Amino acid sequence: MRRSAPRRSAPLASPGRRGGRAPGSAEVAKRPAVSGERAKCGVQGRCSLTKRPVLGVCPSLPGYGFSDKPAAPGWGIERISDAWCELMARLGYRRFGAQGSDWGTSIATSIGQRQPDRVAGIHLMPPLAPPDPATSDDLTGAERAALATLREADEWGSGYSAQQSTRPQTVGCGLVDSPAALCAGASSARLYWESLRQVNEWISGSAGAPVTVSTGCSVFPKELQRPSRRWAERRFPNIRYWNEPGKSGHFAAFEQPALFVDEVRSFFRLVR
């Protein structure tokens, strides 16, 4: 299956766990995400249990949105996850939670793997984990449906990711020639080239090294990757929250924003 699908991952932090001055509003670094510049583009609320302010820091991935394009190769998942941790350190947060979907799922997972002492937990929409071969003779109906969706997407819906991860220059010619091509959203070609093979392995190959930090998982019914909990637990052995909402899909934060917020809150109120 050659499709990974958010384009942002959002660290969540509480001023009670930061050093330095508290920001007047959410702060997001630009050009690229660790330059130290700040913009008032975040989300702020209060923890339902402690009543302390909780700040959402929503950085744009390098080459997306408000971030400049990388000046050199090497901005794959691991480097971006390290950059997010550096960003949070520069903003004064010693400890935070990480949330992600699409590319952000892999980046938040990488944060949990590479710097587990920095995060209270990670919330993933969805967790990326391959089917467990040991269950092949005992699949549930939901697992069979999930496998069918992956097969269909691999056959009919993954052309763009194959193009961008193998011959991105073909797309690049259209980008520099046509404003319409630029608006069509091919800015992700670089990240596909850097990291898609690794993500594909997590989706349909090996579970890889376990991610032991506290993990919350929200699997929406129209998502392409819908691992069952028993599949996900092979890679994420410390799942503290699991839910399968009844509606929405890959872009749940845009399609069902209130539901998305409820999912994020439901997990992070369990961890500190």
N, C-alpha and C positions, 0 to 999 in steps of 0.2 A: 504494500500500500504506500503510495508515494505522496500522500497529502498530509501535511501538517498544518494545522491551521491554528493567541491573539498577537496582534502586532504590538502589544504593549504588556508590560507586567507592572504591577503597582505595589511597591512596598508600602506597608501601613505602619505607622509609628505612633507612640504615645509620648507626649512631652514628659511624662513621669519617668521615662527611661532614656532621656537624652541629656547631654551636657550642653553648656552654652546657652544662649538666649533662645527663647521660644519664638518661632516665626509668627508674624501677625496674620499670615494666611498661608495656605499651602504653597510650597516652594518646589519648583521643578527646574533642574539644570538643563541647559541647552548646549549644543555644539561642542563635541558630542556630550553624552549625558553626564560627564564628570568634570566639566570645565569650571564649575563653581559658580556660574552665573545663575540667577534666580528669577523665576517668573511666578506670578500669582495665578496658578492654573490648577490647583489641587482641590481636594474635598476635605471638609472638616466636620466633625460631629462629636458626640460624647459616648463613652463606653456605658452601656446600660447597667453594668454592675458597679464599676468604680466611680462613675459620673465624671471621670476626668476627660479632658479633650483628647480626641483621637484624630490624627492628621493623615490624610491619604496623599502620598507623593506619587504622581503619575508620569514617569519619564517617557519620552519618545525614544524608540529604538534608534540607533545610529542609521541614518539614511531614511528615516520616516518622519512625518509630521514636522515638528519644530527642531529636530536635530539635523545638523549638517551631515553630508555624506562622509564616510570614513576616508581618510587620506591615503590609506594603505590597506592591503588585505590583512586578514587575521581577526576581524570582528565577528567571530562566531559566538555560539551560545555561552561558552565558558567565559570568554573575555567580557561579554556584555554583563553576565551575572557578577563578575568581579567588579565591573564598573558601577553597577547598582549598589553594591556594598560600599564602595568608595564614596559614591554620591551620598549615601545615608550617613556615612562617617563625617563627611564634610558639612552636612547639615546638622550634625551634632547628635545623631541617634546611634547609640551603642547597640541597641537591640530593636528588632522590628519584625513584623510579619510580612510575608510576600504572597501576592495573589497574581494568578495569570491564567490566560486562555490563549489559544492560537500559539504563536511563538512564545508568548509569555508563560505558557505552561512549562515548556522546556527550560526557560530561563529561571523561573521560580524553583523548579526542581534542582537545577544546577546550583543555585544559591544554597539550598538545603544540603546538597552533597559536599560542596566545596568549603562552605563557611557555616556549618551547622550551629556553632556557638553564637552566631549573630541573629538567628531567627527564633521567634517563639513558635512559629509554625508556618506551613505553606498551604495555600488553598488553590486547588487545581480544577480547571474546567476544560476538559476532563483530565484525569491522570492518564499518562501514556504508558501502557503496559501491554505486552503481547499475550495472546492466548496461552494457556497452560497446556502443554501436550498431554499431561496426565489426565486432563478432563475430556479428551477427545471422544471417549466412549460414553460420556455421561453429561452431555451438554444440556443446559436448560434451553427453553424456548427463546429467552432473551439473548443468550449467547449465540445460538444459531442465527438469529436475526442480525446480531452485531457482525458476525463473520460474513453474512450475505451482503451487508452494507459495504464492508471493506472490499469485498471482491468486485462489487459493482463499481465502486469509486475507482478502484485500481484500473479497471478495464475502460471506463467511460469518462471519469472525472479528474484524472490526474495528469492530463496533457500539459497543463500550464506549469506544474511543478517539475515534470521531467524536462521541459524546455529550459526553465530557469536554473535548474541544478546541473545541466549538462552543456547547453549552448546558449548562455545568457547574452552573448554578444549579438545574436540574431535579434533578440528583443531590444537590445541597446540601440541598434540602428534606427528602429522606429521611435525610440524615446527622443533621440536628438533631432529627428526629422519632423515629428508631428506632435503638436500640442495635444491632440486627441489621444495619441498613444500614451503620452505622459499622464494624462488624466485617467487612463484606463487602469492604472495601479500597478505597473510593472516595477515599482521601486523596490520590491522585495526580492528581485533577482539575485542581488548580492548575498543576502542571507541564505537563500536556497542553495546557492553555490557553496557557501561556507559550511552549512550544517545539515542539509536535508538528509544526507545519507545516514548520519548519526541518528536523527529523529526516526527515520524509517525503521532502523534496527530496533528502537524502543517500541514501535507500534506493532511490528510483526515478526521480529527476530528474537533476540535474547533480552531477558529482563535486565541484564547488567547488574552492576553493584547496587545493593539495597540502599534506599534513602530512608534513614532512620528517624528524621525529625518528625514532630507531630504533623499530621497531614489531614486536610479536609478535602473531600472530593464531591463535586456536583456533576452529575452525568445527565445531560438533557436529551430528550427523546429524539430530536432531529439532528443530533451531533453525528459526525461520521465515525469517530472513535468512541466506542461505548464498551469499554472493558467491564466485565463483571467484577464484583468486589473480590472474589476469590482469585481472579487473575491479577487484579491490582495489588493484592496483599503480598504477592511474590516480590514485587519491587518496592512497595511501600508498606513495610511491616507494622508501622505505627499509625494506622488510620484511626483518627479520633472522631471523624465525622464523615458520614456517607449519605448522600441523598440522590434520588432520581426524580427530579421535578416532573410534573405532568405535561409541561409544554415548553416550547422554545428550542433553540438549536445552537449552532456554532457561535453566533454573535448574540448570546443571551443578554449581555450588558446593554445592547442597543435595542433588542427585541422586547425584553421584559425587564426593564431597569429595576423596578421595585422587587421583583423576584430575585434578581441578581444580588441586590443589597441584602435581602433577607438571608441568602445562602452564605454570603461572606460574613455577616454578623453571627449567624448560627455557629459557624466554626470558630471564629476568633474569640467568642465569649467563653470558649472551652479552654483556651490556652493563655498563658502569660509568659 
